[in-house]
Amino acid sequence: MTVRRLEDMDSAALTTPSESHRVGKSARIEKAQVDAELIRLTRLRSAHAEEQYRISSQLAHSREEVQSWTERLANLPRI
């Protein structure tokens, strides 16, 4: 079946203006829900990226600290 015939069948299925309005309204509601979910997921992705950056920075800092303390311990006078 061609796309055009499918479109014709879809429009024929909506016989009354109230049916057409109802379908349009539910499509708008679904789009709003999808948009809200997209925003939520985008924020989660951003928060995850920020957390990964924070963890990476903290790990680098901790490694530098370990190096510094290791050098300080090596330079302590032996008793």
N, C-alpha and C positions, 0 to 999 in steps of 0.2 A: 504494500500500500504506500502511496506517495505521502509526503508530508502535507501537501495541500489537501488531500482527501481526508487525512486525519484531522486537520484544522477544521474542515467543513463539518466533520462528524462531531467534533467537540462543540462547535458553535450551535449545531442543530440540537445537541443534547440540552442546551440551556434555552428552554422554550419560553420562559417567562422572565420579565425584568427582575422580579424578586430573586429568582434562582441565579441570575447573572450577578446581581448585587451581592448575594450571599457568598458566591464563589469568589468574587473579587475581594470581599471583606476578609474571608478566611485566608486568601493569598497574601493580603497586606499584613494580617496578623502573623502569619508564618514568616514573612520576610522580616518583620520587626523582631521576631524571636531569633531568627538566624543572625540578624545584625547584632543583637545583644550578645549572642553566644560568641560571635566573632570578636567583638570588643573584649569580652571576658577572656577568651583564649589569647588574644594579643597581649593583654595585660599580664596574664600568667607567663607567657613566653618572655616578656620583658623582665619581669621579676626574676624568672629563672636565670636569664642571662646575667643580670646584675648580681645575683647570688653566686653564680659560677665565677664571675670576675672577683668578687670579694673573697671567695675561698682561695682562688688562685693567688691573689695578692697576699693573703694571710699565710699561705703555705710558703711563698717565696720569702716573706719576712721571717718566718720561723726557721727556715733553712739558714738564712743569714745569721740569725741569733745563735743557732747551734754551732755554726762555724766560728763565730766570735767567742763563744764560751769555750769551745774546744781549744782555741788558740790561747785563751787566758789560762786555762787549766794546764796546758803544756808549759807555760812560762812561769808557773808558780815555783817558788824555791822548794827544793826537796828537803825534808827534815830527816 
